[in-house]
């Protein structure tokens, strides 16, 4: 029986622990709060993050990292990207043998522009990691924890490792596909949070479904443009970690990024929104990283640029929308330089 350590006792880490426990794996769930660990062990609940959900009794929680890692074969990282480096440094000092690293976090690091898998590879020596795998796709913790049908993607440059993770999680409620395009899966999962902020903002401004559909469609195009520039495969963006994740994050009240954007559209400031939500909103930090990276790579990302101005330069949301709508006229499938092909119009069969 595989021994799995889940690092991050928030909603998503807890929900994925439920899937693993349902599959009869030995699961240790780590979080910083001793009170939360006690609640999970004694009451089998995590009321702060998943109210109304009864957790499997086999999930063992702790706030002691060394204890959590003891005897583990696989480490599942479900912590905010902002905290990723610090937790990896702590892991490195407590590892005794190589393990498989799986992450279910979605974001890009500002300044370095590294994806989470690259941060893991940078912080954990090669002799302490068997493989690095990402688990991503359209999946709300609230639904996964109540065992509603969900489908995600397991991706790695090591396909045997991706298939290993597929086997760990796969059951009748939680279907897992594999995909060798690690870059595309991570980029799609990260950048969709930016577009979800925008979708929530349009709703907060009082705009309807037409605006949301336009934002999602053109948002997917610019996600694919940057992804392909970085080496991703175009078909990935039509899959679960691209279009699938974009749909679920832009259309659901479960989405933190949508809710944050909605409040900003209604006139709240970013600090006010973050304080009221009390949870990490990955899209805000990722907007900054994607804006910087797009500028560096000379990739046109007008929605990301508009959101960057709203979030970091104080531009009014209405002004950002007007600027987007007033851009120079273009052909829908020829957004790039003449002779280049739009990524969503050049997908392999």
Protein Blocks (a to p, Z undefined) as FASTA:
>chain_A
ZZdddehjbfklmmmmmmmmmnopacddddfblklmmmmmmnopafklmghiacdfklcc
dfbfklmmgopabdcddbdfklmmmmmmmmmmmccbdcddddfbdcddehjlpafklmmm
mmmcfklcfbdcddedjddfklmmnopacddddddfblklmmmmmmmmgcfklccdddfb
lmlmmmmmmmmmmmmmmmmmmmmnopafklmmmmmmmmmmmmmmmmmmnopafklmmmmk
lmmmmmmmmmcfklmklmmmmmmmnopafklmmmmnopacfklmmmmmmmmmmmmnopac
fklmmmmmmmmnopafklmmmmmmmpccddfklmbcehiacfklmccZZ
